[in-house]
Amino acid sequence: MSIRTSYKHTIAASYIGYITQAIVNNFAPLLFVTFHTEYGISLSKIGLLVTINFCTQILVDLLSAKFIDRIGYRVSAVAAHVFAATGLVLLGVLPGLFSEPYVGIGIAVVIYAIGGGLAEVIISPIVEACPTEGKSAAMSLLHSFYCWGSVLVVLGSTALFHVFGVESWKMISCMWAVVPFFNIFYFMLVPINTLTAEGEGMSITNLFKSGLFWIFVILMVCSGAAELAVSQWASALAETGLHVSKTTGDLAGPCFFAALMGLGRVLSAGLGDKYSIERYLGVSAVVCILGYLMVTLSPLPILSLLGCGVCGIAVAAMWPGTYSIAAKRCPLGGTAMFALLAFAGDIGCSSGPTIVGFVSTALGDNLKLGLLSAIAFPALMLVGLRLLAGRHKQDKTCAS
């Protein structure tokens, strides 16, 4: 099975790409409390690190709609991992070089966020373009590796914190850079197809004219916000709001969340096309609302932590499910559609945790009440799914 001819290697490299994205998005949040105590950075400014990360990814998503088809899938995938590896190394180096460590952290976040944004845009089309069957299942399985990557980051970082101490987080950040560094060379070798031939995909203007496309945008915003509002703050919630140790908080908060989200995506991949994705997402949104209520209103810490896991399994199918529906109903959407949907998803990823941070600060650093405000996102997703159900006639053309 040659690396240069087998698409199994392409899919394997894509899996590692999503693990890379998990490292980029989930390592720094494990250090939120450390940043707060070591550098005296406020919770609202720490929340802005999430905004910096995803706003950078948003900008990359938006620009990608124009340039990825021109420079090619392979160059984009390799560049994504170069930026990710560089940013992770700089996260461990730059804070000590600035009188204001927050500036150094922010610069590193921007650099690895460029890699995360490119990976997010390019990897799904690469897998979608592989000559394999069961695209919906393949997409869910692909996105499950983001979850397994998140679990790996939490478990690996927790073990390293235990061995070397939390104060060694800068060295540990550099160690995580090995993963994207390896994948740089893997993506140089594997076979890669394109989603549509040059000139065949829908233009950005035509996508913007489609009412159906804008429903997908709503679903992606809600998917990103519902997922990240919990995952980005789960560790800090467990440490400060639920009064457990950092190790327990990391394992029972973001790790539990990511593990159940991964299991949920494997489950949805197993279901394949046997059930309506739209109905599955509707049930997921309802369960997500219940999970938020468990996290925020339960008087018992164990039930709140269990709520994090409920949210994880609830949001599992939202992002890949929306991608699958869009690919099916807008077959000519091409790379531009995936880039713009990633753009919408990152708007949600940015707004969800940021809203939680600002609401928490306004309410006396009460993270539980801050998280309660994010319940609006799965509720809005139900509205989007209802709108989607009424537009069956536009499935093939994606035109309003």
ZAMARGU-4260 file (C-alpha; in steps of 0.2 Angstrom, whole numbers, plus 5000, padded with zeros to 4 digits):
<rodrens>
0) 5000/5000/5000 | 5010/5015/4993 | 5009/5031/5002 | 5009/5040/4985 | 4994/5030/4978
5) 4983/5024/4992 | 4969/5036/4998 | 4969/5027/5015 | 4985/5037/5018 | 4976/5053/5013
10) 4962/5049/5025 | 4975/5045/5039 | 4984/5061/5036 | 4967/5070/5037 | 4964/5062/5054
15) 4981/5068/5060 | 4976/5085/5053 | 4961/5085/5064 | 4971/5080/5079 | 4982/5095/5075
20) 4967/5106/5075 | 4962/5099/5092 | 4979/5103/5099 | 4978/5121/5093 | 4961/5124/5100
25) 4962/5114/5116 | 4979/5115/5124 | 4979/5134/5129 | 4962/5133/5137 | 4969/5120/5149
30) 4981/5134/5155 | 4967/5148/5157 | 4968/5147/5176 | 4987/5146/5175 | 4987/5162/5164
35) 4976/5170/5177 | 4987/5166/5192 | 5004/5167/5185 | 5002/5182/5174 | 4987/5191/5183
40) 4977/5191/5167 | 4958/5194/5169 | 4945/5181/5164 | 4938/5193/5151 | 4955/5195/5143
45) 4958/5176/5144 | 4941/5174/5135 | 4948/5186/5122 | 4962/5173/5118 | 4948/5162/5112
50) 4942/5177/5101 | 4959/5180/5094 | 4961/5162/5090 | 4944/5160/5081 | 4944/5177/5073
55) 4960/5173/5065 | 4953/5157/5059 | 4938/5166/5053 | 4949/5178/5042 | 4958/5163/5035
60) 4941/5154/5031 | 4935/5170/5022 | 4951/5172/5012 | 4952/5153/5009 | 4936/5154/4998
65) 4946/5164/4986 | 4964/5157/4986 | 4964/5138/4990 | 4958/5133/4973 | 4972/5143/4966
70) 4986/5137/4976 | 4980/5119/4977 | 4974/5107/4991 | 4992/5100/4995 | 5000/5117/4997
75) 4986/5123/5008 | 4987/5107/5019 | 5006/5108/5021 | 5005/5126/5025 | 4992/5123/5038
80) 5003/5112/5048 | 5018/5123/5046 | 5009/5137/5054 | 5002/5126/5068 | 5019/5119/5073
85) 5027/5136/5073 | 5013/5144/5083 | 5014/5130/5096 | 5033/5132/5098 | 5031/5151/5099
90) 5018/5149/5113 | 5031/5141/5124 | 5044/5155/5119 | 5036/5172/5116 | 5028/5175/5134
95) 5045/5176/5142 | 5052/5188/5128 | 5038/5202/5132 | 5036/5213/5147 | 5018/5210/5145
100) 5016/5191/5142 | 4999/5192/5136 | 5006/5200/5120 | 5017/5185/5117 | 5003/5173/5120
105) 4992/5183/5108 | 5005/5182/5094 | 5008/5164/5096 | 4989/5161/5096 | 4987/5171/5079
110) 5001/5160/5071 | 4994/5143/5076 | 4976/5149/5072 | 4981/5152/5054 | 4986/5134/5053
115) 4970/5129/5062 | 4960/5139/5050 | 4968/5132/5035 | 4966/5114/5041 | 4948/5117/5045
120) 4944/5123/5028 | 4955/5111/5017 | 4954/5094/5026 | 4935/5091/5024 | 4935/5094/5005
125) 4951/5083/5004 | 4941/5068/5012 | 4925/5072/5002 | 4935/5071/4986 | 4943/5054/4990
130) 4935/5041/4979 | 4926/5032/4993 | 4908/5028/4997 | 4898/5033/5013 | 4903/5051/5013
135) 4892/5056/5028 | 4899/5042/5038 | 4917/5047/5033 | 4914/5065/5038 | 4907/5060/5055
140) 4922/5048/5058 | 4934/5062/5052 | 4927/5074/5064 | 4928/5062/5078 | 4947/5063/5077
145) 4945/5081/5083 | 4937/5074/5098 | 4950/5060/5101 | 4964/5073/5098 | 4955/5084/5112
150) 4956/5069/5123 | 4974/5066/5119 | 4978/5084/5123 | 4970/5083/5140 | 4976/5066/5145
155) 4994/5069/5138 | 4995/5087/5145 | 4988/5081/5162 | 5001/5067/5163 | 5015/5079/5158
160) 5009/5092/5171 | 5010/5078/5184 | 5027/5073/5179 | 5035/5090/5175 | 5024/5102/5184
165) 5011/5114/5177 | 5026/5127/5177 | 5033/5117/5163 | 5019/5121/5151 | 5030/5131/5139
170) 5041/5115/5136 | 5025/5105/5134 | 5018/5117/5121 | 5034/5114/5111 | 5032/5095/5113
175) 5014/5096/5105 | 5021/5104/5090 | 5029/5087/5085 | 5012/5081/5079 | 5009/5095/5065
180) 5028/5094/5061 | 5026/5076/5056 | 5010/5079/5046 | 5019/5092/5035 | 5029/5078/5027
185) 5014/5066/5027 | 5004/5078/5017 | 5018/5080/5005 | 5017/5062/4999 | 4999/5056/4999
190) 4987/5057/4984 | 4975/5071/4984 | 4960/5074/4973 | 4950/5091/4971 | 4932/5092/4975
195) 4926/5100/4959 | 4936/5104/4943 | 4941/5122/4940 | 4927/5133/4935 | 4913/5120/4940
200) 4910/5126/4958 | 4897/5139/4963 | 4904/5156/4964 | 4903/5165/4981 | 4890/5177/4974
205) 4879/5163/4969 | 4881/5155/4986 | 4876/5172/4994 | 4861/5173/4984 | 4855/5156/4990
210) 4842/5156/5004 | 4847/5138/5008 | 4865/5142/5010 | 4861/5155/5023 | 4852/5142/5033
215) 4867/5132/5033 | 4877/5147/5039 | 4865/5148/5054 | 4867/5130/5058 | 4886/5131/5058
220) 4886/5147/5069 | 4875/5138/5082 | 4886/5122/5080 | 4902/5131/5084 | 4895/5141/5098
225) 4886/5127/5107 | 4902/5116/5106 | 4915/5128/5111 | 4905/5138/5124 | 4907/5122/5135
230) 4923/5114/5129 | 4933/5130/5131 | 4927/5134/5148 | 4925/5117/5155 | 4942/5116/5164
235) 4940/5133/5172 | 4922/5129/5177 | 4928/5113/5186 | 4942/5122/5195 | 4934/5138/5200
240) 4915/5135/5200 | 4915/5117/5205 | 4930/5118/5217 | 4939/5103/5211 | 4958/5101/5207
245) 4966/5105/5191 | 4969/5087/5186 | 4951/5082/5191 | 4944/5097/5182 | 4954/5093/5166
250) 4949/5075/5166 | 4931/5077/5171 | 4928/5093/5161 | 4935/5095/5144 | 4941/5077/5143
255) 4924/5069/5147 | 4916/5082/5135 | 4928/5077/5121 | 4927/5058/5124 | 4908/5058/5123
260) 4908/5070/5108 | 4920/5058/5099 | 4909/5043/5104 | 4894/5053/5097 | 4903/5055/5080
265) 4907/5037/5079 | 4889/5033/5083 | 4883/5045/5069 | 4896/5037/5057 | 4889/5020/5061
270) 4871/5026/5057 | 4877/5032/5040 | 4863/5036/5029 | 4850/5025/5038 | 4842/5040/5047
275) 4838/5058/5043 | 4853/5069/5048 | 4841/5083/5050 | 4831/5074/5063 | 4846/5068/5071
280) 4852/5086/5073 | 4836/5091/5080 | 4837/5078/5094 | 4855/5083/5097 | 4850/5102/5100
285) 4836/5097/5112 | 4849/5086/5122 | 4861/5100/5121 | 4849/5112/5130 | 4846/5099/5143
290) 4865/5097/5145 | 4867/5116/5148 | 4854/5115/5161 | 4863/5101/5170 | 4879/5111/5170
295) 4872/5127/5176 | 4858/5124/5187 | 4863/5108/5196 | 4867/5110/5214 | 4879/5095/5214
300) 4896/5096/5206 | 4895/5078/5200 | 4879/5082/5190 | 4887/5098/5183 | 4902/5088/5177
305) 4890/5075/5170 | 4881/5089/5160 | 4898/5093/5152 | 4898/5075/5145 | 4879/5076/5140
310) 4884/5092/5130 | 4898/5083/5122 | 4888/5069/5115 | 4874/5081/5110 | 4885/5093/5099
315) 4894/5078/5091 | 4884/5078/5075 | 4881/5096/5073 | 4896/5102/5064 | 4900/5087/5052
320) 4881/5084/5050 | 4879/5102/5043 | 4894/5099/5032 | 4886/5083/5025 | 4869/5090/5022
325) 4877/5105/5013 | 4887/5094/5002 | 4872/5083/4998 | 4860/5098/4994 | 4873/5109/4986
330) 4884/5097/4976 | 4892/5111/4966 | 4896/5122/4982 | 4914/5116/4981 | 4928/5123/4991
335) 4921/5140/4992 | 4906/5133/5001 | 4916/5123/5014 | 4927/5138/5017 | 4912/5149/5020
340) 4904/5136/5031 | 4920/5135/5041 | 4919/5154/5042 | 4902/5153/5049 | 4907/5139/5061
345) 4922/5149/5068 | 4910/5164/5071 | 4901/5153/5082 | 4917/5146/5090 | 4922/5164/5094
350) 4906/5171/5100 | 4901/5157/5111 | 4916/5156/5123 | 4917/5175/5122 | 4899/5178/5127
355) 4902/5166/5142 | 4917/5176/5147 | 4910/5193/5147 | 4893/5187/5155 | 4903/5178/5168
360) 4913/5194/5172 | 4898/5205/5173 | 4890/5193/5185 | 4905/5192/5197 | 4915/5179/5188
365) 4901/5167/5189 | 4905/5154/5175 | 4889/5144/5178 | 4878/5159/5175 | 4889/5164/5160
370) 4887/5146/5152 | 4868/5148/5155 | 4868/5162/5143 | 4875/5151/5129 | 4859/5140/5129
375) 4852/5152/5116 | 4863/5143/5103 | 4856/5126/5103 | 4839/5134/5104 | 4843/5144/5088
380) 4849/5128/5079 | 4831/5121/5081 | 4824/5136/5072 | 4837/5134/5058 | 4832/5116/5056
385) 4814/5121/5055 | 4818/5133/5041 | 4828/5119/5033 | 4814/5107/5033 | 4803/5119/5023
390) 4815/5120/5008 | 4816/5103/5000 | 4813/5110/4983 | 4830/5119/4983 | 4840/5103/4987
395) 4848/5101/4970 | 4851/5119/4964 | 4855/5127/4981 | 4846/5142/4973 | 4834/5153/4982
</rodrens>
